[in-house]
Amino acid sequence: MAQHKSAIKRARQNKKRAIYNRANRKAYREAIKAVRLAKTVQEAEALFVTATSILDRVASRGILHKNNVANKKSKLALHINKMKAAQA
C-alpha cells in the first residue's frame, strides 16, 4: 500500500482513470461490433456514422492513437463496401 501522500493521490487518480478508460473502450468496441453485425447496408452505414463519431472522440481524449482510430474506421468502411458489393 502507498505510504507517501503523493503515492496515495496517484493511486486514487489511477483508479478514476481506469474506470474512465474502461467505459470509453467499451463504447467504441460496442460501436464497432454493431457495424460488423448489421444485417443491411443501410443499417451498417447509419451505425458507421455513430461509430466514427465515437472513435474520433476516443482519439481526441487520448485513449487510442489517431492512427489506430484511422485504421479501425478504414476497416469498417471496407466491410461496408464489401457488403455493398455482395448485395449488388
PyMOL Python script that loads the backbone (N, CA, C, O; Angstrom):
from pymol import cmd

cmd.read_pdbstr("""\
ATOM      1  N   MET A   1       0.850  -1.183   0.000  1.00  0.00           N
ATOM      2  CA  MET A   1       0.000   0.000   0.000  1.00  0.00           C
ATOM      3  C   MET A   1       0.892   1.242   0.000  1.00  0.00           C
ATOM      4  O   MET A   1       1.978   1.252   0.579  1.00  0.00           O
ATOM      5  N   ALA A   2       0.403   2.280  -0.663  1.00  0.00           N
ATOM      6  CA  ALA A   2       1.157   3.525  -0.769  1.00  0.00           C
ATOM      7  C   ALA A   2       1.301   4.178   0.604  1.00  0.00           C
ATOM      8  O   ALA A   2       0.373   4.175   1.413  1.00  0.00           O
ATOM      9  N   GLN A   3       2.476   4.732   0.844  1.00  0.00           N
ATOM     10  CA  GLN A   3       2.756   5.370   2.131  1.00  0.00           C
ATOM     11  C   GLN A   3       2.778   6.899   2.010  1.00  0.00           C
ATOM     12  O   GLN A   3       2.257   7.602   2.876  1.00  0.00           O
ATOM     13  N   HIS A   4       3.377   7.402   0.945  1.00  0.00           N
ATOM     14  CA  HIS A   4       3.517   8.849   0.779  1.00  0.00           C
ATOM     15  C   HIS A   4       2.224   9.463   0.263  1.00  0.00           C
ATOM     16  O   HIS A   4       1.423   8.822  -0.418  1.00  0.00           O
ATOM     17  N   LYS A   5       2.054  10.740   0.619  1.00  0.00           N
ATOM     18  CA  LYS A   5       0.854  11.456   0.218  1.00  0.00           C
ATOM     19  C   LYS A   5       0.682  11.460  -1.306  1.00  0.00           C
ATOM     20  O   LYS A   5      -0.421  11.251  -1.812  1.00  0.00           O
ATOM     21  N   SER A   6       1.773  11.698  -2.025  1.00  0.00           N
ATOM     22  CA  SER A   6       1.707  11.775  -3.492  1.00  0.00           C
ATOM     23  C   SER A   6       1.379  10.407  -4.095  1.00  0.00           C
ATOM     24  O   SER A   6       0.675  10.324  -5.101  1.00  0.00           O
ATOM     25  N   ALA A   7       1.888   9.338  -3.482  1.00  0.00           N
ATOM     26  CA  ALA A   7       1.614   7.989  -3.976  1.00  0.00           C
ATOM     27  C   ALA A   7       0.157   7.604  -3.734  1.00  0.00           C
ATOM     28  O   ALA A   7      -0.453   6.906  -4.543  1.00  0.00           O
ATOM     29  N   ILE A   8      -0.389   8.062  -2.620  1.00  0.00           N
ATOM     30  CA  ILE A   8      -1.803   7.805  -2.321  1.00  0.00           C
ATOM     31  C   ILE A   8      -2.685   8.524  -3.342  1.00  0.00           C
ATOM     32  O   ILE A   8      -3.651   7.959  -3.855  1.00  0.00           O
ATOM     33  N   LYS A   9      -2.335   9.769  -3.625  1.00  0.00           N
ATOM     34  CA  LYS A   9      -3.090  10.537  -4.620  1.00  0.00           C
ATOM     35  C   LYS A   9      -2.976   9.882  -5.993  1.00  0.00           C
ATOM     36  O   LYS A   9      -3.965   9.780  -6.718  1.00  0.00           O
ATOM     37  N   ARG A  10      -1.786   9.442  -6.348  1.00  0.00           N
ATOM     38  CA  ARG A  10      -1.556   8.798  -7.649  1.00  0.00           C
ATOM     39  C   ARG A  10      -2.423   7.539  -7.776  1.00  0.00           C
ATOM     40  O   ARG A  10      -3.010   7.295  -8.830  1.00  0.00           O
ATOM     41  N   ALA A  11      -2.503   6.747  -6.716  1.00  0.00           N
ATOM     42  CA  ALA A  11      -3.320   5.534  -6.730  1.00  0.00           C
ATOM     43  C   ALA A  11      -4.792   5.879  -6.920  1.00  0.00           C
ATOM     44  O   ALA A  11      -5.517   5.197  -7.645  1.00  0.00           O
ATOM     45  N   ARG A  12      -5.219   6.945  -6.261  1.00  0.00           N
ATOM     46  CA  ARG A  12      -6.607   7.388  -6.373  1.00  0.00           C
ATOM     47  C   ARG A  12      -6.920   7.839  -7.813  1.00  0.00           C
ATOM     48  O   ARG A  12      -7.968   7.503  -8.363  1.00  0.00           O
ATOM     49  N   GLN A  13      -6.004   8.597  -8.405  1.00  0.00           N
ATOM     50  CA  GLN A  13      -6.192   9.079  -9.780  1.00  0.00           C
ATOM     51  C   GLN A  13      -6.189   7.918 -10.772  1.00  0.00           C
ATOM     52  O   GLN A  13      -6.977   7.892 -11.718  1.00  0.00           O
ATOM     53  N   ASN A  14      -5.296   6.967 -10.544  1.00  0.00           N
ATOM     54  CA  ASN A  14      -5.211   5.818 -11.448  1.00  0.00           C
ATOM     55  C   ASN A  14      -6.513   5.024 -11.461  1.00  0.00           C
ATOM     56  O   ASN A  14      -6.940   4.535 -12.507  1.00  0.00           O
ATOM     57  N   LYS A  15      -7.134   4.901 -10.302  1.00  0.00           N
ATOM     58  CA  LYS A  15      -8.412   4.194 -10.217  1.00  0.00           C
ATOM     59  C   LYS A  15      -9.481   4.904 -11.045  1.00  0.00           C
ATOM     60  O   LYS A  15     -10.219   4.267 -11.797  1.00  0.00           O
ATOM     61  N   LYS A  16      -9.561   6.232 -10.899  1.00  0.00           N
ATOM     62  CA  LYS A  16     -10.532   7.030 -11.644  1.00  0.00           C
ATOM     63  C   LYS A  16     -10.288   6.899 -13.148  1.00  0.00           C
ATOM     64  O   LYS A  16     -11.227   6.711 -13.922  1.00  0.00           O
ATOM     65  N   ARG A  17      -9.034   7.000 -13.549  1.00  0.00           N
ATOM     66  CA  ARG A  17      -8.694   6.935 -14.975  1.00  0.00           C
ATOM     67  C   ARG A  17      -8.985   5.557 -15.562  1.00  0.00           C
ATOM     68  O   ARG A  17      -9.412   5.445 -16.711  1.00  0.00           O
ATOM     69  N   ALA A  18      -8.757   4.522 -14.783  1.00  0.00           N
ATOM     70  CA  ALA A  18      -9.017   3.161 -15.260  1.00  0.00           C
ATOM     71  C   ALA A  18     -10.503   2.979 -15.556  1.00  0.00           C
ATOM     72  O   ALA A  18     -10.869   2.372 -16.563  1.00  0.00           O
ATOM     73  N   ILE A  19     -11.356   3.506 -14.679  1.00  0.00           N
ATOM     74  CA  ILE A  19     -12.803   3.415 -14.875  1.00  0.00           C
ATOM     75  C   ILE A  19     -13.213   4.205 -16.116  1.00  0.00           C
ATOM     76  O   ILE A  19     -14.014   3.731 -16.923  1.00  0.00           O
ATOM     77  N   TYR A  20     -12.666   5.402 -16.266  1.00  0.00           N
ATOM     78  CA  TYR A  20     -12.951   6.271 -17.409  1.00  0.00           C
ATOM     79  C   TYR A  20     -12.523   5.598 -18.711  1.00  0.00           C
ATOM     80  O   TYR A  20     -13.279   5.574 -19.682  1.00  0.00           O
ATOM     81  N   ASN A  21     -11.313   5.053 -18.723  1.00  0.00           N
ATOM     82  CA  ASN A  21     -10.798   4.393 -19.928  1.00  0.00           C
ATOM     83  C   ASN A  21     -11.599   3.142 -20.262  1.00  0.00           C
ATOM     84  O   ASN A  21     -11.862   2.868 -21.432  1.00  0.00           O
ATOM     85  N   ARG A  22     -11.985   2.388 -19.250  1.00  0.00           N
ATOM     86  CA  ARG A  22     -12.758   1.163 -19.471  1.00  0.00           C
ATOM     87  C   ARG A  22     -14.104   1.486 -20.117  1.00  0.00           C
ATOM     88  O   ARG A  22     -14.538   0.797 -21.040  1.00  0.00           O
ATOM     89  N   ALA A  23     -14.753   2.526 -19.633  1.00  0.00           N
ATOM     90  CA  ALA A  23     -16.052   2.916 -20.176  1.00  0.00           C
ATOM     91  C   ALA A  23     -15.925   3.344 -21.634  1.00  0.00           C
ATOM     92  O   ALA A  23     -16.742   2.955 -22.469  1.00  0.00           O
ATOM     93  N   ASN A  24     -14.913   4.137 -21.944  1.00  0.00           N
ATOM     94  CA  ASN A  24     -14.707   4.584 -23.319  1.00  0.00           C
ATOM     95  C   ASN A  24     -14.321   3.428 -24.231  1.00  0.00           C
ATOM     96  O   ASN A  24     -14.771   3.360 -25.374  1.00  0.00           O
ATOM     97  N   ARG A  25     -13.497   2.529 -23.734  1.00  0.00           N
ATOM     98  CA  ARG A  25     -13.077   1.375 -24.527  1.00  0.00           C
ATOM     99  C   ARG A  25     -14.288   0.490 -24.850  1.00  0.00           C
ATOM    100  O   ARG A  25     -14.415  -0.021 -25.963  1.00  0.00           O
ATOM    101  N   LYS A  26     -15.157   0.319 -23.879  1.00  0.00           N
ATOM    102  CA  LYS A  26     -16.356  -0.487 -24.095  1.00  0.00           C
ATOM    103  C   LYS A  26     -17.261   0.178 -25.137  1.00  0.00           C
ATOM    104  O   LYS A  26     -17.840  -0.505 -25.982  1.00  0.00           O
ATOM    105  N   ALA A  27     -17.379   1.489 -25.079  1.00  0.00           N
ATOM    106  CA  ALA A  27     -18.242   2.207 -26.021  1.00  0.00           C
ATOM    107  C   ALA A  27     -17.768   2.027 -27.452  1.00  0.00           C
ATOM    108  O   ALA A  27     -18.579   1.755 -28.337  1.00  0.00           O
ATOM    109  N   TYR A  28     -16.462   2.175 -27.700  1.00  0.00           N
ATOM    110  CA  TYR A  28     -16.009   2.062 -29.086  1.00  0.00           C
ATOM    111  C   TYR A  28     -16.026   0.614 -29.558  1.00  0.00           C
ATOM    112  O   TYR A  28     -16.267   0.360 -30.738  1.00  0.00           O
ATOM    113  N   ARG A  29     -15.783  -0.320 -28.685  1.00  0.00           N
ATOM    114  CA  ARG A  29     -15.841  -1.732 -29.086  1.00  0.00           C
ATOM    115  C   ARG A  29     -17.271  -2.141 -29.450  1.00  0.00           C
ATOM    116  O   ARG A  29     -17.487  -2.862 -30.424  1.00  0.00           O
ATOM    117  N   GLU A  30     -18.232  -1.683 -28.669  1.00  0.00           N
ATOM    118  CA  GLU A  30     -19.637  -1.990 -28.956  1.00  0.00           C
ATOM    119  C   GLU A  30     -20.073  -1.353 -30.269  1.00  0.00           C
ATOM    120  O   GLU A  30     -20.829  -1.956 -31.031  1.00  0.00           O
ATOM    121  N   ALA A  31     -19.598  -0.131 -30.541  1.00  0.00           N
ATOM    122  CA  ALA A  31     -19.952   0.561 -31.775  1.00  0.00           C
ATOM    123  C   ALA A  31     -19.410  -0.197 -32.981  1.00  0.00           C
ATOM    124  O   ALA A  31     -20.108  -0.351 -33.984  1.00  0.00           O
ATOM    125  N   ILE A  32     -18.179  -0.668 -32.888  1.00  0.00           N
ATOM    126  CA  ILE A  32     -17.567  -1.423 -33.985  1.00  0.00           C
ATOM    127  C   ILE A  32     -18.318  -2.737 -34.190  1.00  0.00           C
ATOM    128  O   ILE A  32     -18.597  -3.140 -35.320  1.00  0.00           O
ATOM    129  N   LYS A  33     -18.633  -3.384 -33.097  1.00  0.00           N
ATOM    130  CA  LYS A  33     -19.337  -4.668 -33.172  1.00  0.00           C
ATOM    131  C   LYS A  33     -20.714  -4.495 -33.815  1.00  0.00           C
ATOM    132  O   LYS A  33     -21.153  -5.347 -34.587  1.00  0.00           O
ATOM    133  N   ALA A  34     -21.389  -3.396 -33.496  1.00  0.00           N
ATOM    134  CA  ALA A  34     -22.706  -3.145 -34.057  1.00  0.00           C
ATOM    135  C   ALA A  34     -22.635  -3.000 -35.576  1.00  0.00           C
ATOM    136  O   ALA A  34     -23.499  -3.508 -36.292  1.00  0.00           O
ATOM    137  N   VAL A  35     -21.608  -2.309 -36.065  1.00  0.00           N
ATOM    138  CA  VAL A  35     -21.451  -2.150 -37.516  1.00  0.00           C
ATOM    139  C   VAL A  35     -21.189  -3.505 -38.156  1.00  0.00           C
ATOM    140  O   VAL A  35     -21.768  -3.827 -39.194  1.00  0.00           O
ATOM    141  N   ARG A  36     -20.329  -4.288 -37.551  1.00  0.00           N
ATOM    142  CA  ARG A  36     -19.985  -5.596 -38.120  1.00  0.00           C
ATOM    143  C   ARG A  36     -21.180  -6.556 -38.140  1.00  0.00           C
ATOM    144  O   ARG A  36     -21.283  -7.392 -39.038  1.00  0.00           O
ATOM    145  N   LEU A  37     -22.072  -6.445 -37.169  1.00  0.00           N
ATOM    146  CA  LEU A  37     -23.208  -7.363 -37.079  1.00  0.00           C
ATOM    147  C   LEU A  37     -24.465  -6.853 -37.791  1.00  0.00           C
ATOM    148  O   LEU A  37     -25.502  -7.517 -37.784  1.00  0.00           O
ATOM    149  N   ALA A  38     -24.366  -5.673 -38.404  1.00  0.00           N
ATOM    150  CA  ALA A  38     -25.525  -5.108 -39.100  1.00  0.00           C
ATOM    151  C   ALA A  38     -25.961  -6.026 -40.233  1.00  0.00           C
ATOM    152  O   ALA A  38     -25.131  -6.589 -40.946  1.00  0.00           O
ATOM    153  N   LYS A  39     -27.272  -6.170 -40.389  1.00  0.00           N
ATOM    154  CA  LYS A  39     -27.828  -7.072 -41.405  1.00  0.00           C
ATOM    155  C   LYS A  39     -27.877  -6.425 -42.785  1.00  0.00           C
ATOM    156  O   LYS A  39     -27.597  -7.080 -43.789  1.00  0.00           O
ATOM    157  N   THR A  40     -28.233  -5.134 -42.839  1.00  0.00           N
ATOM    158  CA  THR A  40     -28.366  -4.464 -44.129  1.00  0.00           C
ATOM    159  C   THR A  40     -27.291  -3.394 -44.287  1.00  0.00           C
ATOM    160  O   THR A  40     -26.684  -2.947 -43.314  1.00  0.00           O
ATOM    161  N   VAL A  41     -27.074  -2.997 -45.532  1.00  0.00           N
ATOM    162  CA  VAL A  41     -26.078  -1.960 -45.823  1.00  0.00           C
ATOM    163  C   VAL A  41     -26.515  -0.627 -45.225  1.00  0.00           C
ATOM    164  O   VAL A  41     -25.692   0.110 -44.681  1.00  0.00           O
ATOM    165  N   GLN A  42     -27.804  -0.314 -45.321  1.00  0.00           N
ATOM    166  CA  GLN A  42     -28.303   0.954 -44.793  1.00  0.00           C
ATOM    167  C   GLN A  42     -28.114   1.026 -43.279  1.00  0.00           C
ATOM    168  O   GLN A  42     -27.720   2.060 -42.741  1.00  0.00           O
ATOM    169  N   GLU A  43     -28.394  -0.060 -42.615  1.00  0.00           N
ATOM    170  CA  GLU A  43     -28.214  -0.113 -41.160  1.00  0.00           C
ATOM    171  C   GLU A  43     -26.736   0.039 -40.810  1.00  0.00           C
ATOM    172  O   GLU A  43     -26.380   0.751 -39.870  1.00  0.00           O
ATOM    173  N   ALA A  44     -25.882  -0.636 -41.572  1.00  0.00           N
ATOM    174  CA  ALA A  44     -24.436  -0.566 -41.328  1.00  0.00           C
ATOM    175  C   ALA A  44     -23.914   0.851 -41.531  1.00  0.00           C
ATOM    176  O   ALA A  44     -23.078   1.325 -40.763  1.00  0.00           O
ATOM    177  N   GLU A  45     -24.408   1.526 -42.567  1.00  0.00           N
ATOM    178  CA  GLU A  45     -23.957   2.898 -42.834  1.00  0.00           C
ATOM    179  C   GLU A  45     -24.389   3.852 -41.726  1.00  0.00           C
ATOM    180  O   GLU A  45     -23.626   4.735 -41.333  1.00  0.00           O
ATOM    181  N   ALA A  46     -25.591   3.680 -41.230  1.00  0.00           N
ATOM    182  CA  ALA A  46     -26.072   4.527 -40.130  1.00  0.00           C
ATOM    183  C   ALA A  46     -25.246   4.289 -38.869  1.00  0.00           C
ATOM    184  O   ALA A  46     -24.881   5.234 -38.168  1.00  0.00           O
ATOM    185  N   LEU A  47     -24.958   3.034 -38.589  1.00  0.00           N
ATOM    186  CA  LEU A  47     -24.156   2.701 -37.414  1.00  0.00           C
ATOM    187  C   LEU A  47     -22.701   3.139 -37.597  1.00  0.00           C
ATOM    188  O   LEU A  47     -22.022   3.460 -36.621  1.00  0.00           O
ATOM    189  N   PHE A  48     -22.225   3.153 -38.841  1.00  0.00           N
ATOM    190  CA  PHE A  48     -20.856   3.589 -39.131  1.00  0.00           C
ATOM    191  C   PHE A  48     -20.666   5.056 -38.759  1.00  0.00           C
ATOM    192  O   PHE A  48     -19.605   5.439 -38.266  1.00  0.00           O
ATOM    193  N   VAL A  49     -21.684   5.873 -38.992  1.00  0.00           N
ATOM    194  CA  VAL A  49     -21.603   7.294 -38.649  1.00  0.00           C
ATOM    195  C   VAL A  49     -21.431   7.462 -37.140  1.00  0.00           C
ATOM    196  O   VAL A  49     -20.597   8.247 -36.688  1.00  0.00           O
ATOM    197  N   THR A  50     -22.217   6.728 -36.371  1.00  0.00           N
ATOM    198  CA  THR A  50     -22.092   6.838 -34.916  1.00  0.00           C
ATOM    199  C   THR A  50     -20.772   6.252 -34.426  1.00  0.00           C
ATOM    200  O   THR A  50     -20.156   6.791 -33.507  1.00  0.00           O
ATOM    201  N   ALA A  51     -20.332   5.143 -35.039  1.00  0.00           N
ATOM    202  CA  ALA A  51     -19.062   4.534 -34.639  1.00  0.00           C
ATOM    203  C   ALA A  51     -17.905   5.473 -34.929  1.00  0.00           C
ATOM    204  O   ALA A  51     -16.977   5.585 -34.129  1.00  0.00           O
ATOM    205  N   THR A  52     -17.957   6.150 -36.072  1.00  0.00           N
ATOM    206  CA  THR A  52     -16.911   7.108 -36.434  1.00  0.00           C
ATOM    207  C   THR A  52     -16.842   8.233 -35.413  1.00  0.00           C
ATOM    208  O   THR A  52     -15.758   8.649 -35.004  1.00  0.00           O
ATOM    209  N   SER A  53     -18.001   8.717 -35.009  1.00  0.00           N
ATOM    210  CA  SER A  53     -18.063   9.783 -34.014  1.00  0.00           C
ATOM    211  C   SER A  53     -17.449   9.337 -32.691  1.00  0.00           C
ATOM    212  O   SER A  53     -16.673  10.070 -32.078  1.00  0.00           O
ATOM    213  N   ILE A  54     -17.799   8.140 -32.263  1.00  0.00           N
ATOM    214  CA  ILE A  54     -17.267   7.608 -31.001  1.00  0.00           C
ATOM    215  C   ILE A  54     -15.757   7.413 -31.095  1.00  0.00           C
ATOM    216  O   ILE A  54     -15.023   7.755 -30.168  1.00  0.00           O
ATOM    217  N   LEU A  55     -15.297   6.861 -32.220  1.00  0.00           N
ATOM    218  CA  LEU A  55     -13.863   6.638 -32.392  1.00  0.00           C
ATOM    219  C   LEU A  55     -13.085   7.949 -32.403  1.00  0.00           C
ATOM    220  O   LEU A  55     -12.008   8.034 -31.814  1.00  0.00           O
ATOM    221  N   ASP A  56     -13.623   8.976 -33.069  1.00  0.00           N
ATOM    222  CA  ASP A  56     -12.954  10.282 -33.088  1.00  0.00           C
ATOM    223  C   ASP A  56     -12.877  10.876 -31.688  1.00  0.00           C
ATOM    224  O   ASP A  56     -11.875  11.485 -31.314  1.00  0.00           O
ATOM    225  N   ARG A  57     -13.937  10.695 -30.924  1.00  0.00           N
ATOM    226  CA  ARG A  57     -13.962  11.206 -29.553  1.00  0.00           C
ATOM    227  C   ARG A  57     -12.908  10.502 -28.706  1.00  0.00           C
ATOM    228  O   ARG A  57     -12.216  11.137 -27.909  1.00  0.00           O
ATOM    229  N   VAL A  58     -12.791   9.189 -28.883  1.00  0.00           N
ATOM    230  CA  VAL A  58     -11.815   8.400 -28.126  1.00  0.00           C
ATOM    231  C   VAL A  58     -10.396   8.840 -28.492  1.00  0.00           C
ATOM    232  O   VAL A  58      -9.521   8.903 -27.628  1.00  0.00           O
ATOM    233  N   ALA A  59     -10.170   9.143 -29.775  1.00  0.00           N
ATOM    234  CA  ALA A  59      -8.847   9.593 -30.219  1.00  0.00           C
ATOM    235  C   ALA A  59      -8.520  10.957 -29.623  1.00  0.00           C
ATOM    236  O   ALA A  59      -7.390  11.200 -29.198  1.00  0.00           O
ATOM    237  N   SER A  60      -9.504  11.839 -29.595  1.00  0.00           N
ATOM    238  CA  SER A  60      -9.245  13.180 -29.069  1.00  0.00           C
ATOM    239  C   SER A  60      -8.985  13.156 -27.564  1.00  0.00           C
ATOM    240  O   SER A  60      -8.305  14.034 -27.032  1.00  0.00           O
ATOM    241  N   ARG A  61      -9.524  12.157 -26.888  1.00  0.00           N
ATOM    242  CA  ARG A  61      -9.312  12.031 -25.446  1.00  0.00           C
ATOM    243  C   ARG A  61      -8.013  11.300 -25.107  1.00  0.00           C
ATOM    244  O   ARG A  61      -7.620  11.224 -23.943  1.00  0.00           O
ATOM    245  N   GLY A  62      -7.356  10.768 -26.126  1.00  0.00           N
ATOM    246  CA  GLY A  62      -6.068  10.123 -25.902  1.00  0.00           C
ATOM    247  C   GLY A  62      -6.164   8.676 -25.457  1.00  0.00           C
ATOM    248  O   GLY A  62      -5.184   8.119 -24.962  1.00  0.00           O
ATOM    249  N   ILE A  63      -7.311   8.063 -25.620  1.00  0.00           N
ATOM    250  CA  ILE A  63      -7.469   6.670 -25.216  1.00  0.00           C
ATOM    251  C   ILE A  63      -6.894   5.752 -26.285  1.00  0.00           C
ATOM    252  O   ILE A  63      -6.277   4.733 -25.974  1.00  0.00           O
ATOM    253  N   LEU A  64      -7.102   6.120 -27.546  1.00  0.00           N
ATOM    254  CA  LEU A  64      -6.482   5.428 -28.673  1.00  0.00           C
ATOM    255  C   LEU A  64      -5.696   6.441 -29.488  1.00  0.00           C
ATOM    256  O   LEU A  64      -6.037   7.623 -29.515  1.00  0.00           O
ATOM    257  N   HIS A  65      -4.650   5.980 -30.150  1.00  0.00           N
ATOM    258  CA  HIS A  65      -3.870   6.848 -31.024  1.00  0.00           C
ATOM    259  C   HIS A  65      -4.680   7.144 -32.279  1.00  0.00           C
ATOM    260  O   HIS A  65      -5.473   6.315 -32.726  1.00  0.00           O
ATOM    261  N   LYS A  66      -4.478   8.328 -32.840  1.00  0.00           N
ATOM    262  CA  LYS A  66      -5.273   8.734 -34.010  1.00  0.00           C
ATOM    263  C   LYS A  66      -5.063   7.809 -35.199  1.00  0.00           C
ATOM    264  O   LYS A  66      -5.995   7.592 -35.974  1.00  0.00           O
ATOM    265  N   ASN A  67      -3.863   7.257 -35.364  1.00  0.00           N
ATOM    266  CA  ASN A  67      -3.622   6.329 -36.473  1.00  0.00           C
ATOM    267  C   ASN A  67      -4.357   5.004 -36.252  1.00  0.00           C
ATOM    268  O   ASN A  67      -4.852   4.393 -37.199  1.00  0.00           O
ATOM    269  N   ASN A  68      -4.421   4.575 -35.006  1.00  0.00           N
ATOM    270  CA  ASN A  68      -5.162   3.362 -34.664  1.00  0.00           C
ATOM    271  C   ASN A  68      -6.639   3.557 -35.000  1.00  0.00           C
ATOM    272  O   ASN A  68      -7.279   2.663 -35.554  1.00  0.00           O
ATOM    273  N   VAL A  69      -7.169   4.718 -34.667  1.00  0.00           N
ATOM    274  CA  VAL A  69      -8.567   5.029 -34.956  1.00  0.00           C
ATOM    275  C   VAL A  69      -8.787   5.073 -36.461  1.00  0.00           C
ATOM    276  O   VAL A  69      -9.798   4.578 -36.958  1.00  0.00           O
ATOM    277  N   ALA A  70      -7.839   5.669 -37.192  1.00  0.00           N
ATOM    278  CA  ALA A  70      -7.953   5.743 -38.648  1.00  0.00           C
ATOM    279  C   ALA A  70      -7.999   4.338 -39.249  1.00  0.00           C
ATOM    280  O   ALA A  70      -8.769   4.080 -40.174  1.00  0.00           O
ATOM    281  N   ASN A  71      -7.181   3.441 -38.726  1.00  0.00           N
ATOM    282  CA  ASN A  71      -7.176   2.058 -39.212  1.00  0.00           C
ATOM    283  C   ASN A  71      -8.513   1.374 -38.934  1.00  0.00           C
ATOM    284  O   ASN A  71      -9.037   0.661 -39.790  1.00  0.00           O
ATOM    285  N   LYS A  72      -9.060   1.588 -37.746  1.00  0.00           N
ATOM    286  CA  LYS A  72     -10.342   0.973 -37.396  1.00  0.00           C
ATOM    287  C   LYS A  72     -11.460   1.496 -38.304  1.00  0.00           C
ATOM    288  O   LYS A  72     -12.293   0.719 -38.772  1.00  0.00           O
ATOM    289  N   LYS A  73     -11.478   2.810 -38.554  1.00  0.00           N
ATOM    290  CA  LYS A  73     -12.502   3.388 -39.426  1.00  0.00           C
ATOM    291  C   LYS A  73     -12.348   2.867 -40.846  1.00  0.00           C
ATOM    292  O   LYS A  73     -13.340   2.597 -41.523  1.00  0.00           O
ATOM    293  N   SER A  74     -11.114   2.725 -41.297  1.00  0.00           N
ATOM    294  CA  SER A  74     -10.854   2.215 -42.640  1.00  0.00           C
ATOM    295  C   SER A  74     -11.355   0.787 -42.793  1.00  0.00           C
ATOM    296  O   SER A  74     -11.971   0.444 -43.802  1.00  0.00           O
ATOM    297  N   LYS A  75     -11.090  -0.043 -41.791  1.00  0.00           N
ATOM    298  CA  LYS A  75     -11.535  -1.440 -41.836  1.00  0.00           C
ATOM    299  C   LYS A  75     -13.062  -1.514 -41.870  1.00  0.00           C
ATOM    300  O   LYS A  75     -13.628  -2.338 -42.588  1.00  0.00           O
ATOM    301  N   LEU A  76     -13.728  -0.656 -41.094  1.00  0.00           N
ATOM    302  CA  LEU A  76     -15.187  -0.648 -41.090  1.00  0.00           C
ATOM    303  C   LEU A  76     -15.733  -0.215 -42.451  1.00  0.00           C
ATOM    304  O   LEU A  76     -16.709  -0.782 -42.942  1.00  0.00           O
ATOM    305  N   ALA A  77     -15.098   0.791 -43.058  1.00  0.00           N
ATOM    306  CA  ALA A  77     -15.531   1.252 -44.379  1.00  0.00           C
ATOM    307  C   ALA A  77     -15.357   0.141 -45.412  1.00  0.00           C
ATOM    308  O   ALA A  77     -16.218  -0.051 -46.271  1.00  0.00           O
ATOM    309  N   LEU A  78     -14.249  -0.585 -45.330  1.00  0.00           N
ATOM    310  CA  LEU A  78     -14.029  -1.716 -46.230  1.00  0.00           C
ATOM    311  C   LEU A  78     -15.110  -2.773 -46.051  1.00  0.00           C
ATOM    312  O   LEU A  78     -15.605  -3.340 -47.025  1.00  0.00           O
ATOM    313  N   HIS A  79     -15.469  -3.031 -44.811  1.00  0.00           N
ATOM    314  CA  HIS A  79     -16.509  -4.013 -44.507  1.00  0.00           C
ATOM    315  C   HIS A  79     -17.840  -3.608 -45.155  1.00  0.00           C
ATOM    316  O   HIS A  79     -18.533  -4.436 -45.745  1.00  0.00           O
ATOM    317  N   ILE A  80     -18.180  -2.333 -45.034  1.00  0.00           N
ATOM    318  CA  ILE A  80     -19.431  -1.839 -45.615  1.00  0.00           C
ATOM    319  C   ILE A  80     -19.375  -1.928 -47.140  1.00  0.00           C
ATOM    320  O   ILE A  80     -20.359  -2.301 -47.778  1.00  0.00           O
ATOM    321  N   ASN A  81     -18.230  -1.586 -47.723  1.00  0.00           N
ATOM    322  CA  ASN A  81     -18.094  -1.668 -49.173  1.00  0.00           C
ATOM    323  C   ASN A  81     -18.219  -3.104 -49.667  1.00  0.00           C
ATOM    324  O   ASN A  81     -18.781  -3.345 -50.735  1.00  0.00           O
ATOM    325  N   LYS A  82     -17.705  -4.050 -48.904  1.00  0.00           N
ATOM    326  CA  LYS A  82     -17.849  -5.473 -49.264  1.00  0.00           C
ATOM    327  C   LYS A  82     -19.310  -5.902 -49.181  1.00  0.00           C
ATOM    328  O   LYS A  82     -19.775  -6.697 -49.998  1.00  0.00           O
ATOM    329  N   MET A  83     -20.033  -5.372 -48.188  1.00  0.00           N
ATOM    330  CA  MET A  83     -21.459  -5.680 -48.078  1.00  0.00           C
ATOM    331  C   MET A  83     -22.212  -5.135 -49.299  1.00  0.00           C
ATOM    332  O   MET A  83     -23.097  -5.799 -49.841  1.00  0.00           O
ATOM    333  N   LYS A  84     -21.850  -3.924 -49.721  1.00  0.00           N
ATOM    334  CA  LYS A  84     -22.489  -3.330 -50.890  1.00  0.00           C
ATOM    335  C   LYS A  84     -22.226  -4.163 -52.138  1.00  0.00           C
ATOM    336  O   LYS A  84     -23.134  -4.403 -52.934  1.00  0.00           O
ATOM    337  N   ALA A  85     -20.981  -4.604 -52.306  1.00  0.00           N
ATOM    338  CA  ALA A  85     -20.606  -5.389 -53.471  1.00  0.00           C
ATOM    339  C   ALA A  85     -21.352  -6.732 -53.485  1.00  0.00           C
ATOM    340  O   ALA A  85     -21.781  -7.204 -54.537  1.00  0.00           O
ATOM    341  N   ALA A  86     -21.492  -7.323 -52.325  1.00  0.00           N
ATOM    342  CA  ALA A  86     -22.182  -8.615 -52.228  1.00  0.00           C
ATOM    343  C   ALA A  86     -23.680  -8.451 -52.512  1.00  0.00           C
ATOM    344  O   ALA A  86     -24.323  -9.353 -53.049  1.00  0.00           O
ATOM    345  N   GLN A  87     -24.213  -7.312 -52.151  1.00  0.00           N
ATOM    346  CA  GLN A  87     -25.635  -7.060 -52.344  1.00  0.00           C
ATOM    347  C   GLN A  87     -25.947  -6.814 -53.827  1.00  0.00           C
ATOM    348  O   GLN A  87     -27.024  -7.174 -54.303  1.00  0.00           O
ATOM    349  N   ALA A  88     -25.010  -6.206 -54.547  1.00  0.00           N
ATOM    350  CA  ALA A  88     -25.247  -5.854 -55.965  1.00  0.00           C
ATOM    351  C   ALA A  88     -25.189  -7.028 -56.902  1.00  0.00           C
ATOM    352  O   ALA A  88     -25.369  -6.864 -58.108  1.00  0.00           O
TER     353      ALA A  88
END
""", "prot")
cmd.dss("prot")
cmd.show_as("cartoon", "prot")
cmd.util.cbc("prot")
cmd.orient("prot")
